Amino acid sequence: MSESLRPFDPRGTVLGDEVYARVGEAIIDGTLAPGERLRDHELARRLGVSRTPVREALQGLERVGLVEVAPNRYTRVSIPSQKSREDVREFLVLSAANAARFAMKRGSDEDIATSVDLADVVVEASASDDYPAIVQASWRLFSHLMFTAGNVMRLKVMKEAQLAIRRYTSQWQPYFTDVEERTAKYRELRDALLARDGIRAERAVRAVYGLD
C-alpha cells in the first residue's frame, strides 16, 4: 500500500505541489484505482490538509489526464484507453529521438560519454530480458539526452506531463520480444551515441520502439 495518502508535515513545501505529487503517486501505484471516485474532503482528511490544495491538485491532474471530471456528476481517476497509451508512447519516443539528435550536437564530451554509459546499461538489461530494468534504464538515458539537448520548452512540457508518462511507461511491454533483435537495436543506438552521430541516433531511438 502506498504511503502517498498519509498525513504529512507541510513545512518547507509548496502545499499544492506536494498534494499534487502525492495524489499522482497514489494513482500511479494503484492505491487510487482507475475509475475510483475522488472526493476532495476525503483526500483532505487522509492527507491532513484543507480542501483547497486538494482541489488545486485535482485540477492539475485533470490537465495531464490522470483525473476525469464531469461537472455535477463525478471526479474520478481516469481509465486508461488503448489510444491514450499509444499517444503517450508516440509522444515520448518521438521526443526522445529528437532529443538524441540535438544532444549529439550540443553535448560536451562528458555528456556524450555519460549517454554511452547509460546506453550500455540498457543493452545489458535487454540482453538479460529484464524488462522492468529496460524501462528504468531507458528512462534514465532519455532523460539525460533531453537535458543535454537543452530545449527549454520540451523540458517544461516533460515536467508537466511526467506523472502521466510514468503511469503509462510503467505498463509498457517490449515492442520487440525477441531478445537478440531488441538488443541489437539498442546496441545500434549505443554505437550511434558513441559516434556522436545525431541523425543515426534519432533513427535508432525510433527503431527500438517500431516508429522508424
N, C-alpha and C positions, 0 to 999 in steps of 0.2 A: 504494500500500500504506500502511496506517495506521501512524503512529508510536506508537500506543497501547500495543502489546505489546513495547516495548523496555525494557531496564533503566532505572531512574530513581533519582535521589538522594532518599531518603525524608525527609531533614532538613527540618523545618518543615512537614511534612504529617502528617495523621492517616492512618496506613498503610492501614487497612482501607478508608477512604473513597476514597483515591487508587486502590487496586486496583479497587474497585467502579466508579469512573468510567472507568478505562482499559479494563477488560473490556467495560463497557457501550458505550463508544465503538467498540470493535472489532466489536461485534455490529451497531451501527447502520450503520457504514460498510462492512460486509460482509467485513471481514478474518476474522471468525468467522462462517461461513455458517449459515443455517438448517439445523438437523439435525446440525450438526457436534458430535462428542463433545468434552466438556471434561474434561480430566484435571488435577487440581489440581497435581500435581508438574510437569507440562509448563508450565502457565501460570506457576507459581512460578519455574521456570528462566528463562523468557523475560523475566519482569519483574525478576528478580534479588532476589526476596523469599522468605520462608519460605512454607510451605503454609498456615499458619494464617490470614493475612489473605486468601488466595485463597479458602479455604473460606467465610469470612465473607462475602466479596463474592458468591460464587455463591449463598449463601443469600438475600442481599438481592435479587439479580437474579431469583431464582425468585419472590420475593414480588411483584415487579412484572411478571412474565410474560415476561421475556426468556430465562429458562432453565427447562428442564423436568428434573425429577429422578424417576427410577423406582428406588427403593431396591434395591441389589444388582444393578442392571441397567445403568443409564447416567445420566450427567448430560450434557445437550446443549443447544445453542442451540434455543430454541423455534421452531416453524414457524408463521408467522402464518396464521390462518384468516380467511375472509371475515367470520365473526361477530365475531372479535376486532377486526378493522379497523372494523367498523360500531359495535361497542361503544365503542371509543376515540373515534371521530368523534362519536357521540351525546353521550358524557360531556363532551367538550371543548366542543362547540358550546353545549350547554345551560349549562355552567358559564360560558362567555364571555358568553352572553346575559344570564344573571342578574347577572353582574358589571357588565355595561354599565348595567343598570338602577340598581344601587346606586351605581355610580361617579358617575352624574349627580346623585345626591342628596348624596353625601358629599364629592365632589372640590372642590378650590379652583378659582378661575378659571384659574389657571395649569395645573392638571391637565386641565381641560376643553380649554384651548387646545392642549395637547400632544396630546390624543387626536384633535382635529380635524386637526392637522398629520400625525399618523401615519395617519389615515384617508385624507388626501389622497395619501399615498404608495401606499396600497393601490389607490385609484381609478386612479392613473396606471399602476400595474403591470397592472391589469386591462385598461385601455384599450389597453395595448401587447401584451396577450395573452402576457405573460411570467409563466408560472405559477410557476416557482421563486421569482420575485420576489414574487408574490402571497402565497405561503406564508410567506416570510420577513417580509414587511411585516405580514401579518395576525397572525403570532405576536407581533411587537413591539407591535402595537396591543392585542391581547387581554391580553398580559402587563401592559401599562400599566393597562388597565381593571381587571384583577384586583387589582393592588396598590392602585389608587385606591379600589376598593370596600372594601378593608381587612378582609375576612373572614379572620381568622387561621386558622381550621380549613381553609378552602378552600386557602389558601396552603401549609399544611403538606401537604395531600394532593397538590397540584400539584407540590411539590418532590419528594415521594417518588416520584411517577409520571412525572417529566419525561423520563427515558430512554425509557420505553415510549411516551410521547406523541410524542417526537421520532422514534422508529423508524417509527411509523405515519404521522405527518404528512409525513414526507419522501417518502412514496409516494403521497400523495393526488393525485387528479386533480380538476379543477373539476367541481362539481355542475352548474353551468350552463356549457355550452360556447359558447353564443352570446355573443360579446364585448359587444355592446350591452346585452343583457338582464342579464348579470352585472354590468357596470359600473354600470348604472342602480341595481341593488340595493346596490352598495357606496356609491354617491352618496347613496342614501336613508339609509344608516347614518351617513354623514358629516354629513348635514344634521340628523339626529336628535341627534347629539352636539353640533353647533353650537347647536341649540335647547335643549340641556340637558333633553331630554325622555326620561326613563328608560324609560317604557313603550314609546315608539316605538323607542328604541334596542334594547331587548330583542327586539322583534318583528323589527327589521331584521337583527339578527345571525342569528336563526333562519331568516329568509327567504333570506339569502345561501347557506345550506347546505341549503335544502329541508326545514327542520324547522318551518316555520310552519303 
